[in-house]
Amino acid sequence: MQFGIFTVGDLTTNPTTGHTPTEHERITAMVAIAVKAEEVGLDVFAAGEHHNPPFVPSSPTTLLGYIAAKTERIILSTATTLITTNDPVKIAEDFAMLQHVSDGRVDLMLGRGNTGPVYPWFGQDIRAGIPLALENYALLRRLWREDIVDWEGQFRTPLQGFTATPRPLDGVPPFVWHGSIRSPEIAEQAAYYGDGFFANNIFWPKEHYQTLIGLYRARFEHYGHGAADQAIVGLGGQVFMRAKSQDAVDEFRPYFDNAPVYGHGPSLEDFTEQTPLTVGSPQQIIDRYAGMRDFFGDYQRQLFLMDHAGLPLKTVLEQLDILGGEVVPVLRKELAKNRPAHVPDAPTHASLTAAVSAAGHAADPAPAPVRARLG
């Protein structure tokens, strides 16, 4: 079981001080947070991709490459990489390069994005979001698995005799998670290829995500990748902690009330009741997240959003100390209890390389274009 954090890189005014960090301050803070995440024993740091204010991480591979040089162990990922508006050729080359500079400590989460204006900025139409996601990923897989690619599709110019460079480290592409909060087609795509499915379980009630994850698990088994409970699932989460639960609520409330995503909407109490956001003591966080398996089955990756809504860097680093020191060690033990032996861990470069070596080749389990089940 992997535990980590993800950042959306929002540039938000601290409602308690009125201070708005500069872009440089925010980017520097994200680097410090990633380094701290490794220091406290977390497994994953993931950065989002955004091209619009109030967000700053427009180039996550640049950020992660710098973090790779400052860390030794932590897995570097994205949350998300926009498969719809990025050129698959550039994704293939950027992440292969990141594999090499990080010694394989990299995977990525693909997503469509939910900001409409971004599509025309990159020459695309949001109404083609699903077809773009399907076609671009089919090409991305080939670019990583074939040394020479001839290709023609609907959304980019054809390729003739093209080789993406550098080639993936050890001939093994990065593991891919497909991220979604609402689209069954993306769950279908993840299942078809035997990839991971990440449900960013932070906005809606659990029943919504149970439906998406249930679909993914059933179709994963349908396509012959293993039993449904062997599918590779990741979840998002949000927490804020203090030793005393009321202190956590009192401190976090102004940040919640003014957050750019959910501020000025439901009350903190309503939102914590209806979503996995948990504000309280470390034990409350442990109890809430140890119970996620009851709703979603055994899963492989749990990421927390910790540095949003204007929280100052000092507070975020304190939160990471609590998360890594008091919460995650207990959750590791709780979520390992009664975990069936046949349920796999989250793939890493080492495990994927070993699997390829055992098989004798980098087999593609689903070389044909995906035909998503839309019903």
C-alpha positions in Angstrom: 0.0 0.0 0.0 1.4 3.4 -1.0 0.6 6.6 0.8 1.5 10.0 -0.4 0.3 13.6 -1.2 -0.7 15.5 -4.2 -0.7 19.2 -4.9 -2.9 21.2 -7.3 -0.6 24.2 -6.8 -3.3 26.8 -6.2 -2.1 30.3 -5.5 -4.6 31.4 -2.8 -4.6 34.2 -0.3 -4.3 33.2 3.3 -7.6 34.3 4.7 -6.2 34.7 8.2 -3.3 37.0 7.2 -4.3 38.4 3.8 -0.9 37.3 2.4 -0.9 36.0 -1.2 2.2 34.1 -2.0 4.1 35.0 -5.2 4.4 32.3 -7.9 8.0 31.9 -6.9 7.1 31.4 -3.3 4.4 28.8 -4.1 6.7 26.8 -6.5 9.5 26.9 -3.9 7.0 25.7 -1.3 5.9 22.7 -3.4 9.5 21.6 -3.6 9.9 21.9 0.1 6.7 19.9 0.6 7.9 17.1 -1.6 11.2 16.9 0.2 9.4 16.8 3.5 7.1 14.1 2.3 10.1 11.8 1.7 11.6 12.8 5.0 8.5 11.7 7.0 8.3 8.4 5.2 5.6 8.9 2.5 5.8 6.9 -0.7 4.5 9.3 -3.4 4.5 13.0 -4.3 2.2 14.0 -7.2 1.8 17.4 -8.9 -1.1 18.6 -10.9 -1.0 20.2 -14.3 -2.8 23.5 -14.8 -2.5 26.3 -17.3 -4.8 28.9 -15.7 -4.9 31.0 -12.6 -5.0 30.6 -9.7 -2.7 27.6 -10.3 1.0 27.5 -11.0 2.2 24.0 -12.0 2.0 24.3 -15.8 5.1 22.1 -16.3 4.9 19.2 -13.8 7.8 17.3 -15.4 10.1 20.2 -14.9 9.1 20.5 -11.2 9.4 16.7 -10.7 12.8 16.6 -12.4 14.1 19.2 -9.9 12.5 17.3 -7.0 14.1 14.1 -8.3 17.6 15.7 -7.8 16.7 16.6 -4.2 15.2 13.2 -3.1 16.3 9.6 -3.2 13.4 7.3 -2.6 9.9 8.9 -3.1 7.9 8.1 -6.2 7.2 11.1 -8.4 3.9 11.3 -10.2 1.3 13.6 -11.6 -2.2 14.5 -10.6 -2.9 14.9 -13.6 -1.2 15.0 -16.9 -3.6 16.3 -19.5 -3.9 13.6 -22.1 -6.3 15.7 -24.1 -4.3 18.9 -24.7 -0.7 17.6 -24.5 0.9 16.0 -27.6 1.4 12.3 -26.9 4.8 12.5 -28.4 5.8 15.1 -25.9 4.3 13.1 -23.0 6.2 10.0 -24.2 9.6 11.8 -24.3 9.1 14.0 -21.2 8.3 11.0 -18.9 11.0 8.8 -20.4 13.5 11.5 -19.6 12.0 11.8 -16.1 12.4 8.1 -15.7 16.1 8.4 -16.5 16.9 11.4 -14.2 15.0 9.8 -11.3 16.3 6.3 -11.7 12.8 5.0 -12.4 11.0 6.7 -9.5 8.2 7.9 -11.7 4.7 7.1 -12.8 1.9 9.3 -14.1 -1.8 9.9 -13.8 -3.6 10.9 -17.0 -6.8 13.0 -17.0 -8.9 15.1 -19.3 -9.0 18.2 -17.1 -12.1 20.1 -16.1 -11.3 23.7 -17.3 -13.0 24.3 -20.6 -10.9 27.2 -21.9 -7.7 25.2 -21.7 -8.8 23.1 -24.8 -8.8 26.0 -27.4 -5.5 27.3 -25.9 -3.9 24.1 -27.1 -5.9 23.9 -30.3 -8.5 21.4 -29.2 -12.3 21.2 -28.5 -13.6 20.1 -25.1 -16.5 18.4 -26.9 -13.9 15.9 -28.2 -12.5 15.3 -24.7 -13.3 11.5 -24.6 -12.2 10.7 -28.1 -9.0 12.7 -27.6 -8.3 10.8 -24.4 -8.8 7.5 -26.1 -6.8 8.2 -29.3 -3.9 10.1 -27.6 -3.4 7.3 -25.1 -3.4 4.6 -27.7 -0.6 6.5 -29.5 1.3 7.1 -26.2 1.4 3.4 -25.5 2.8 2.6 -28.9 5.4 5.4 -28.6 6.7 3.8 -25.4 6.5 0.2 -26.6 7.6 0.4 -30.3 11.0 1.7 -31.5 9.6 2.8 -34.8 6.0 4.0 -35.1 3.9 4.6 -38.2 0.6 6.2 -37.1 -2.4 8.1 -38.4 -5.4 9.4 -36.4 -8.0 12.1 -36.1 -6.4 14.7 -33.9 -2.7 15.1 -34.8 -0.5 14.9 -37.9 0.6 11.4 -39.0 3.8 9.9 -37.9 6.1 8.0 -40.3 9.0 6.0 -39.0 9.1 8.0 -35.8 11.2 7.1 -32.7 10.5 8.8 -29.4 13.7 9.6 -27.5 14.9 8.7 -25.0 13.5 5.2 -24.9 11.9 4.2 -21.6 14.3 3.3 -18.8 15.2 -0.5 -19.1 12.7 -0.7 -21.9 9.8 -0.4 -19.4 7.3 2.5 -19.7 6.1 4.3 -16.6 3.1 2.9 -15.0 -0.1 4.8 -15.9 -3.0 5.7 -13.7 -6.2 7.0 -15.4 -7.8 9.7 -13.2 -11.5 10.5 -13.3 -14.1 11.9 -11.1 -17.1 11.4 -13.4 -16.4 9.5 -16.6 -17.2 5.8 -17.0 -15.4 5.8 -20.3 -12.1 6.5 -18.5 -12.7 3.7 -16.1 -13.3 1.5 -19.1 -10.1 2.7 -20.7 -8.1 1.9 -17.6 -9.6 -1.6 -17.4 -9.1 -2.3 -21.1 -5.4 -1.8 -20.8 -4.9 -3.2 -17.4 -3.7 0.1 -16.1 -4.5 1.7 -12.7 -7.6 3.7 -12.0 -7.4 6.7 -9.7 -10.7 8.1 -8.3 -10.0 11.5 -6.9 -12.4 10.8 -4.0 -12.6 14.4 -2.6 -15.7 16.1 -4.0 -18.7 13.8 -4.0 -20.2 11.1 -1.8 -18.7 7.6 -1.7 -21.6 6.1 -3.7 -20.5 8.0 -6.8 -17.0 6.7 -6.6 -18.1 3.2 -5.7 -20.0 3.1 -9.0 -16.9 4.1 -11.0 -14.5 1.8 -9.2 -17.0 -1.1 -9.4 -17.2 -0.6 -13.2 -13.4 -0.5 -13.5 -13.0 -3.7 -11.4 -15.6 -5.6 -13.3 -14.2 -4.6 -16.7 -10.6 -5.3 -15.6 -11.6 -8.9 -14.9 -13.6 -9.0 -18.2 -10.5 -8.1 -20.2 -8.6 -10.9 -18.6 -6.1 -8.9 -16.4 -7.0 -10.8 -13.2 -9.8 -11.0 -10.7 -11.8 -7.9 -10.0 -10.2 -7.5 -6.6 -6.7 -7.5 -8.2 -7.4 -4.3 -10.2 -5.1 -1.4 -9.3 -7.1 1.4 -7.5 -6.0 4.7 -6.1 -8.0 7.2 -4.0 -7.7 10.8 -3.3 -8.4 12.3 0.2 -8.2 15.5 2.2 -7.4 15.9 5.9 -6.5 18.6 8.4 -5.2 17.5 11.9 -4.5 18.7 15.3 -4.1 16.9 18.6 -7.5 18.1 19.6 -10.3 17.8 17.1 -11.9 21.2 17.9 -8.6 22.9 17.5 -8.4 21.4 14.0 -11.9 22.6 13.1 -11.3 26.1 14.4 -8.0 26.5 12.6 -9.1 25.0 9.3 -12.5 26.7 9.0 -11.4 30.0 7.5 -9.3 28.2 4.9 -12.2 26.0 4.0 -14.7 28.8 3.8 -12.5 30.8 1.4 -11.1 27.9 -0.7 -11.2 28.6 -4.4 -13.0 25.2 -5.2 -15.6 24.7 -2.4 -15.5 28.0 -0.5 -18.7 29.9 0.0 -20.6 26.7 -0.6 -21.6 23.9 1.8 -20.6 24.3 5.4 -17.5 22.5 6.7 -19.7 20.2 8.6 -21.8 19.3 5.6 -18.8 18.8 3.4 -17.0 16.5 5.8 -20.2 14.4 6.2 -20.7 14.0 2.5 -17.1 13.6 1.3 -13.8 12.1 2.7 -12.6 15.5 3.9 -11.7 14.8 7.6 -10.9 17.6 10.0 -10.0 16.5 13.5 -7.6 14.4 15.5 -5.1 11.9 14.1 -7.3 9.1 15.4 -10.3 10.4 13.6 -8.3 10.5 10.3 -7.1 6.9 11.0 -10.7 5.7 11.7 -12.1 7.4 8.6 -9.5 6.2 6.1 -9.0 2.7 7.5 -12.7 2.3 6.7 -12.2 3.2 3.0 -11.6 -0.5 2.2 -15.2 -1.3 3.4 -16.5 0.9 0.5 -13.9 0.4 -2.3 -12.2 -2.9 -1.5 -8.5 -3.4 -1.1 -6.6 -0.7 -3.0 -3.1 0.3 -3.7 -2.6 4.0 -3.4 -3.9 6.7 -1.1 -3.0 10.3 -1.8 -3.9 13.3 0.4 -4.4 16.9 -0.6 -2.6 18.9 2.1 -1.3 22.2 0.8 -4.4 24.0 -0.6 -6.7 26.9 0.2 -4.0 29.3 1.3 -2.5 27.2 4.1 1.0 28.5 5.0 4.0 26.4 4.3 4.8 26.1 8.1 1.3 24.6 8.7 1.6 22.2 5.8 4.9 20.9 7.0 3.4 20.4 10.5 0.6 18.4 8.9 3.1 16.2 7.1 4.8 15.5 10.4 1.5 14.3 11.8 0.6 12.4 8.7 3.9 10.6 8.5 4.5 10.2 12.2 1.1 9.3 13.6 -1.3 8.4 10.9 0.3 6.6 8.0 2.1 4.0 10.1 -1.2 3.0 11.7 -3.0 3.0 8.4 -0.3 0.7 6.8 -1.0 -1.8 9.5 -4.8 -1.5 9.5 -5.1 -1.8 5.7 -2.7 -4.7 5.6 -4.9 -6.7 8.0 -6.7 -9.6 6.2 -5.5 -8.3 2.8 -5.7 -11.3 0.5 -2.3 -12.6 -0.7 -3.4 -12.4 -4.3 -4.1 -8.7 -4.2 -1.1 -7.0 -5.7 0.9 -4.0 -4.5 1.0 -0.8 -6.6 3.4 -1.3 -9.5 6.8 0.3 -9.4 9.6 0.5 -11.9 11.4 -2.4 -10.1 8.3 -4.6 -10.1 7.5 -3.9 -13.7 11.0 -4.5 -14.8 11.0 -7.8 -13.0 7.8 -8.8 -14.6 9.1 -8.0 -18.1 12.3 -9.9 -17.4 10.3 -13.0 -16.2 8.1 -12.8 -19.3 11.0 -12.3 -21.6 9.6 -9.3 -23.4 7.7 -6.0 -22.8 4.3 -7.5 -23.8 1.4 -5.1 -24.5 -1.7 -6.8 -23.1 -4.0 -4.8 -25.3 -2.5 -3.6 -28.5 -5.7 -2.9 -30.4 -7.4 0.4 -30.1 -9.7 0.6 -27.1 -13.4 0.6 -27.8 -14.9 2.1 -24.7 -18.2 0.8 -23.5 -20.3 4.0 -23.3 -23.5 2.5 -21.9 
